Amino acid sequence: MNLTGRARTGLNEVKRLLRQQPSVERPRRQWVGDVVAWCREHDIDLGPRLGSQALRFDAALLAQIDSVLESAHLAPLGRALSGLPSAAQAKEGVEEAKATREGPRAWRVLLNTPPRPSPGVGREARSIVDVDLRHLTLATFGALIQVENLDSFYAFDPDIAALRGYAQPLIAYRGDSHYGGGFAHLADTWRKTRRPHFYVGDFDVKGVTLALDSGATHLLLPEIDWLTEHATPLHQPAEQLPFQRRLRQLHVTLESQHPLAAYLALLEKQHGLRQQWFEGVMVRVRLA
């Protein structure tokens, strides 16, 4: 029988309290019941500490528990496994708190970078690399380019007029169930740099909403005249209607000459266009 996560949490709190007092009493509920069952299985005699209503903890009992944990190569009390990646948990012992561990992609982001030739790998126009964002030097990059769709991310080329003047743009996949968490960390960190953050994704209500929620400062979109001609109701799904109200509220706050106003007006006509259909000149559209 393993020591449950809730039992560890309770014992860690008891350990903290025992630094200020000789004993701590807890009612026999939930995690205390787990501790009692675990102690009995491991031949730890609770003796008079255990009553019908409560269990009294002291330093000697916790020392016995720690001794059993050590002999079983498990993390001692006071070490929280929750939130640690598996590699860090492995250093604490053989037990794995898989349900609450830090996911292996928690800090990983997928980047589109200049080509990096490798022996045996055919040359492509751009390289796709998986990196730990904590190893990025954000001061190196003049702008963040967030790309919504994976196929468009693979093919994205930053050599366009709208991005000229931004030294070495950082092109990142917005993410899905695999990379979404890492990108959220990146967006939060990038916001503190106060540098431009471009969103490149579907021109629809949800896409613009995602851009706003991510902290993007600009959209990258085709020119409004081209988009007006090519946008279609087929690319504005009905299930996105609940997002429309927020954009309408934003629209009424904008001056008529604001660059975003014409795009929001087009969305209100229930016309949109998926990113993969974009053509022509791309322009910067300020969100704020």
N, C-alpha and C positions, 0 to 999 in steps of 0.2 A: 504493500500500500504506500503510495506517495503522499507526502505532505501537501495538502491542497494549497492552491494559490491564496484562497481567503484565509487559511490557517497561517500561512507565512506572513501575510499582511498583519494579522492580529498579533502574532508573536513578535514581529518587528516593532510594533507600537508598544507592546509590553516591555520589550528590551529597552526601549528609549525611556519609558517611565521608571524602570528599575534603577536608572542612574540617579534618581532623586529620592527614591523611597525603597524600603526593604522588601515590600511585597505588593502585588497588584492582584485584585480579585475581579473575576469576570463571570457573568452568569452563563449557565450551561445552555448556550444556544449556538446554532450554526457552526461558526469556526471553532468554538471551544469544543463542541462535540467531535469535530474532525481531529483536534489535538488529542482528546481523550482516546479515541479509537486508535490513532497512530501510536500513541505511547504504549497502549496495551499490546499492540502487535509487536512492538520492539522491546517488550519486557521492561519498560520504565515504570517503576512502582510509584504511583501518585500518592499513596498512603492517605494521611489525614488532610492533605491539600485538597482532595476531591470530596465535595459535599453533594448533597442531593440537588442543590440549587446553583452551586457555583464552583469554580476551580480557582485556587489561590496559586499564583505564580511567584517564584522567587529565583534568585540568581543560581541556586544549586540545580533547580529543575531545568532552567534554560541551558546550563552547562551540560547536563545529561543529554538533552535534545541535540545540542551542537556536537557532542561526542558521537552520537549515532549518525548524524548527517555526515560528519567527517569520515567515519569508517565506511560509509556507503558512497563516498566521493561525490557528495551533494554540497551545494552552496550553503555556507553557514548562515545563521540568523543575522539579520541586519543587511544582507545583500539582496537587493530587489532585482529579480530576473525580468520582470515585466518591462517592456519597452526596449530591452537590449536586443541587438541582432544575435543570430544563432552563434556566430563566431565568438562574441563576447560572453554569451551564456556558457559556451564550452569551457572557457577559462575558469568559470566558477564551479564547474562540476559536470556530472553526466546528465543531469536533469535538464529538460528543455521546456520552457513555457511557450509553446508554439502559438497558442491562441492569442497571446498578448505580446509576442516579440515584435521588434521593429522589422518590418519587411525588408528584404534584400534590395528592393528598388526604392526605398523611402527617400533617398537622397540622390537617386540616379536621374539624369536627364539625357535625352537623345538629341544630339546636335548635328547640324549640317555644316560641315567645315570645308575649307579649301582642300583639294585632293592631296592624299598622303600615299604615295606609291608604296606597295609592299611586294616583296618577291613572291611570285606565284599567283598574285592577285591581279586580274585585269584592271587596267586604268579606267576610272570613271570620272565624270566631270566634277563630282563632289564626293567627299567622304562622309560617311555616317558613323558617328562615334557615340558610345555610351560612356558617360563620365559621372563621377561623383561631383556634384555642383560645389561642394565645400572646397574643392581643389581649383575652382575657377578664380582667376583674378579679374573681377568684374571691371576694374578700372581700365582694362585693356580694350574694352568694347564700347563703341560709340552709341549703339542702339541695340535693343532687344527685339527680335522678330519672332513672334509667336505664330506658329502655323497650325491650323486646326486639323486638317485632314492628312493622314499619313502618306498617301500617295503623292499629294501635292508637296508635302515636306521633303520627301526624297528627291523630287524634281526641282525644288526651289533654287533659283539662281538670283543672288542679290545684286547682280550687275544690271540695275535698272535706274533710270533717271531719278525716280522718287527717293532712292536711298543714297544717291551721291552726296558726299559731304559727311557721311557717317563712317568713321574709321572702323574697320573690321566689325561689322554687325554680328551679333550673337544670334544665330538662327536655331530655335529650339522647337521641338514637337510639343504641342500643347498637352499631349498625353491622353491615355485611356486608363483602363484598370491597371495597366502595368506601369505607366510613366506619369499618370496624373498627379500623384502625390509629390513626386520630385519636382515637377514643374510648378506646383503651388508654392513650394518653398522658394524656388527660384524667383517667381513673380514677387513674393513678399520681400525678398532680399533686394531685388532690382529696384523696387519702388523707392528704397532709401537712397539710391544713387541720383534720383531726380533726372535721369536721362530718358530720352524717348523710348516708348514701348509700343511697337506696332503689332496689330492683330491682323493676320491674313487668314480668312476663313470664308465660309458660306455667307453670301449676302442674303440673309433672312433674319427674321425677328430674333430667333434664338442665338444666332451667331453674333449679332450686335450686343445682345444681352450678356453673352459669355465674355465678350471683349470688355464691357463695362465692369463686370464682376472681377475680372482678372487684374484690373488696374491699368489696362492699356490706355495710352494717351492718344493714339491715332489708329485708324483703320487704313489698310492698303486695299484700294478698290479700283476697278476700271473707272474711267471718266464718266460723269453722270449721263452725258448724252448717249454714249455707247451703251451704258447699263440700262437706261430707259428703253432703248430699242430692243435689247435682248432679254431683259428680265421677263419671267413668265410665272403665272399662277401655279404651274406644275412644280416649281421649285420653292413654293411657300406652303409647306404642309399645314393642314387645318389644325393639327394638334399643337401648333405653335401659337395659336390665338391667345392663350392665357398670358403670353409674354408681351402681347401688343400694348396692353394698357400702360405698362411702364414706359415704353418708348414714346407713346403719345404724350404722356406727362412730361417727358424730357423735351419733346418737340415744341410744346407750347412755351417752354422757357427760353428757347433759342431765338435770337434775332433772325430776321428773314434772310440776311446775307451770310449767316453762319454756314460754313461748308457742309456741315452734317445735315442741315435742314432739308435740302432737296432729296437726299438719300432716305431720310425718314419718311418723307412724303410719298416716295415710291413704295416703301414697305407698307404704308397704310392703305395702298391700293391692292394689297395682297399679291404683289409681284416680288419675286426673288430670283436668285441665281446661285447655283452651287459653285464652289471655288474651282472645280475642275473645268468649268465652262468659261472661265474668265479669258478674255483676249484683249488685245489693244494696249493702250498706254495705262499703266497703273499710276495712281496719284495718292498723295497723303490726304486723309480726311481727319481733321482734328476732332477728337471726342469731347474734350473739356472746353 
